[in-house]
Amino acid sequence: MENKSNTMRLVIMAFLIALEVILTRFCSINTPILRIGFGFLPVAMMGIMFGPLWTAVGYAVGDLLGMMIFPTGAYFPGFTLTAFITGLIFGLFLHGKEITWKTVLPASLIIILGLNLLLDTVWLSILMGDGFIALLPTRILKCVVMLPIHLLLIPLVWNRILSRLPFMKSWAA
């Protein structure tokens, strides 16, 4: 039984990583300093099902694969670090919990404000040579747009779709 559950975990993780790469690289609005998309959804689902460590590693792997297969600029390890920490936070806040906007809110605030707004803006500032403050207005707009999307879509996708699949129920416990 242990082999079957490890195999199922790897298959689900691989699917979610592939989905994250597709949603991030092809279903996003991309500019040099801004990306608005739905790549967070598979990562949040990983966090719900597999906890912090698996999700952190899964998102970091997804970031590396996405960059290698579909590069959009120079590779910068800071963004992979952000991906790892994002996975860690989703796993810490969502694994083993009832998924409502109230449980998603703290994780999303930390990720959107702490990681996407502050840390990613530092990485962009280093990479592009632009001042941190100069990048902030556009990045703040992204945060304002993304927070309600997180709060709506994460509970909706988990509660209305994924948690109803028979093989998914055991992963969220």
Secondary structure, DSSP 8 states (H G I E B T S, - for coil): -HHHHHHHHHHHHHHHHHHHHHHHHHSSEEETTEEESSTHHHHHHHHHHHHHHHHHHHHHHHHHHHHHHS--S---HHHHHHHHHHHHHHHHHHTTS---HHHHHHHHHIIIIIIIIIIHHHHHHHHH---HHHHHHHHHHHHHHHHHHHHHHHHHHHHHTGGGSTTTGGG--
